[in-house]
Amino acid sequence: MDFALSDEQLAIYDMAHAFGQEHIAPFARQWEAEGTIPRDLWAKVGELGFGGLYVSEDSGGTGLGRLDAVLVFEALSHACPSVASFLSIHNMCAAMLDKFAPDELKARILEPAVTMEKVLSYCLTEPGAGSDAAALKTRAQKGNAGYTLNGTKAFISGGGYSDAYVVMCRTGDEGPKGISTVVVEHGTEGLSYGGLEDKMGWRSQPTRQVQFDDCLVPLENLVGTEGDGFKYAMIGLDGGRLNISACSLGGAQAALNQTLTYMGERKAFGKSIDQFQALQFRLADMEIELQAARTFLRQAAWKLDQKAPDATKFCAMAKKFVTEAGSRVADQCLQLHGGYGYLADYGIEKIVRDLRVHQILEGTNEIMRLITVRALLAERG
Ligand SMILES: Cc1cc2nc3c(=O)[nH]c(=O)nc-3n(C[C@H](O)[C@H](O)[C@H](O)COP(=O)(O)OP(=O)(O)OC[C@H]3O[C@@H](n4cnc5c(N)ncnc54)[C@H](O)[C@@H]3O)c2cc1C
């Protein structure tokens, strides 16, 4: 067993970190205030090959593994977890198209997505179907001219901003086997968006409802096979959960690094606050928690790369563990900054706000426990 990253992996991490510090970190607060991420960032991200990190080279992607991708998202999140996680959703969609879309659809949508000329969003959740996603109601009626979509998707990251939407919709009966995946391009007649959601964190990325009213989508926009859409959606989420966890890890690590510096400088009762043993122990606990989270996350990513039979369980367990550890650490870092931690200028409160949603989306952490215990009971035999 070798826990060391390869030279190539270290270089990928360093490149992503340096890119984030130069092109994202200085602007993160401004983008948060503006509620949007400027388009020209994505062109630069695409040039680095980060638009299709684990899309195969045959499809024009970078062809990296899940472990490599986790490194990229951890490194980028040091600059801004909101921007990094937005990119992670785009990558999840791109990987779904790479795996399951027909060649013509790949040429039309995936190739420009890999270079990030086109930004992708993932549309599973509906107002009445979140954790129970297989209860979704958006219907796609098949006709000679294409699929006519009717329904509403809720909480869509990139809603009204992205160029194409990977939509899970019902082409058959109730339940997961009646669900298919289609791509809906921005500008399609019958596609519209709700108002901008006002959120606690992730404020630089726009979140809106996505609405389909007799929205006619070409038959060629079907991804894979009718009735397999829910399976594709869940396969996408396995990797997505790793990426979101990596965003928690990177954000929390950035908060801890900043806290270490701050505690060396801040004085109370005649000494720097890093000299109080009670606070030193808190630093130690945070370091232990983040190192454990990192090891667990990388093991889960490795399992997915190896196509291990228990990869889904490990992705779920890692998501639960890492996102909760990340939020706990970020919150402690805020506490150790005293009142200054609460001020936007110090950057810690933004990390706390950005990381909180990682326990909710791409499957809540209650659902992660559900996946874990189902596997556990099945393994018991
Ligand atoms: C900022 C943001 C961005 C998002 N982006 C996207 C996106 O891009 N695309 C997309 O498709 N979705 C997106 N989502 C939606 C997200 O995935 C859902 O909010 C999430 O899956 C939970 O669904 P829900 O909100 O309907 O909660 P519910 O399913 O109503 O859950 C409410 C509570 O009940 C718990 N619960 C539900 N069922 C069970 C159970 N069986 N056992 C135990 N506890 C249970 C949940 O864990 C939760 O605590 C986003 C959400 C947010 C907040």
The ligand as a Gaussian input file, in Angstrom:
#p B3LYP/6-31G(d) Opt

LIG

0 1
 C      -27.500000      25.642000      -3.075000
 C      -28.080000      24.379000      -3.632000
 C      -27.716000      23.954000      -4.883000
 C      -28.279000      22.799000      -5.431000
 N      -27.930000      22.427000      -6.698000
 C      -28.599000      21.399000      -7.294000
 C      -28.374000      21.103000      -8.677000
 O      -27.547000      21.726000      -9.350000
 N      -29.090000      20.112000      -9.237000
 C      -30.017000      19.390000      -8.544000
 O      -30.628000      18.494000      -9.125000
 N      -30.255000      19.659000      -7.231000
 C      -29.574000      20.641000      -6.587000
 N      -29.807000      20.938000      -5.261000
 C      -30.851000      20.211000      -4.557000
 C      -30.341000      19.280000      -3.479000
 O      -29.715000      18.176000      -4.065000
 C      -31.535000      18.928000      -2.587000
 O      -31.871000      20.098000      -1.847000
 C      -31.242000      17.763000      -1.669000
 O      -31.116000      16.566000      -2.393000
 C      -32.331000      17.573000      -0.590000
 O      -33.597000      17.580000      -1.147000
 P      -34.735000      18.510000      -0.475000
 O      -34.183000      19.882000      -0.381000
 O      -35.981000      18.334000      -1.263000
 O      -34.915000      17.963000       0.985000
 P      -35.895000      16.766000       1.455000
 O      -35.701000      15.593000       0.576000
 O      -37.265000      17.321000       1.565000
 O      -35.320000      16.458000       2.887000
 C      -35.697000      17.210000       4.060000
 C      -34.966000      16.557000       5.243000
 O      -35.434000      15.214000       5.436000
 C      -34.337000      14.316000       5.393000
 N      -34.760000      13.053000       4.780000
 C      -35.441000      12.884000       3.624000
 N      -35.648000      11.582000       3.386000
 C      -35.081000      10.896000       4.405000
 C      -34.957000       9.504000       4.747000
 N      -35.436000       8.559000       3.953000
 N      -34.327000       9.186000       5.897000
 C      -33.797000      10.140000       6.694000
 N      -33.877000      11.464000       6.423000
 C      -34.505000      11.840000       5.291000
 C      -33.271000      15.033000       4.549000
 O      -31.984000      14.526000       4.812000
 C      -33.461000      16.470000       5.020000
 O      -32.798000      16.663000       6.247000
 C      -29.215000      22.053000      -4.686000
 C      -29.560000      22.485000      -3.396000
 C      -29.017000      23.630000      -2.861000
 C      -29.435000      24.063000      -1.492000

